């Protein structure tokens, strides 16, 4: 299981997340994304992106006051 920290991208993590799920992980692999949430709109946006890429969203939870984690299986 790999962890990808996208917090440094602030709310502009979509392109990098899509790149990771389409090019850097293999079928059946489980990964964790960590990103900043700001106004909570990135949560739904990221869930929609994961679904559109054909991956399964296993878990989505608040990590601390500003960060969110997604557990994803390709």
N, C-alpha and C positions, 0 to 999 in steps of 0.2 A: 504494500500500500504506500503510495506516494502522497506527499502533501505539497500543494502549490500555494504559496503565499502571494496573493495579489493585492495586499493592502497598500503597497507603494503606488499603485495605479489609481488610488482613490475610487471614484465612481466610473472610471473609464477602463474597466477590466474586461468588458464583453469580448472584444476582439481577441485578447490573449486567452480567455477561457475557451472560446470556440477553437482557437488554434490548438490548444492542448488536447481537447477531447477528440478532435478530428485527426490530428497528426502525431501526437506523442504518447498515446496510450493504446493498449491492445484490447481486443474483445475479451470481456470477462474481468478485466482489471478494475479494482476499486481504488478511487482516489479521493482526496480531501482538498477542497478549495477553502481558502480563508480570505475574506475581503471585508472592506469597510461598508457599513450600511447607510450612513447619513440619514436620509429621510424615509427609509424602508422601501422605496421604490426599486432599488436594485435586487431585492429579494425575489419579487415576482418576475422581474426581467431575467434574472439568472435561471430561475426554474423553467421559464419558457424556452430559454436558449438551450438548456440541457435536453429538454424534451424534443426540440426541433433538430438537435444533433443525433437523435436516436439513442440517447443514453437514459438510464434509470436513475431518478433521484431517490436515494435511499433514506437520507436524513437531511434536515435543514434546521439549524438551531443557532440561537444567539450565543456567542462565545464570551463576550464581556459587554461593556457599555456601548462600544462602537463597532465591534467586529462580529461577523457572521460566518458560520461554517456550512458547507454543503458536502455531503458524502454522496459520491456518484459512481455508478457502475456502467461501463461501456458495454 
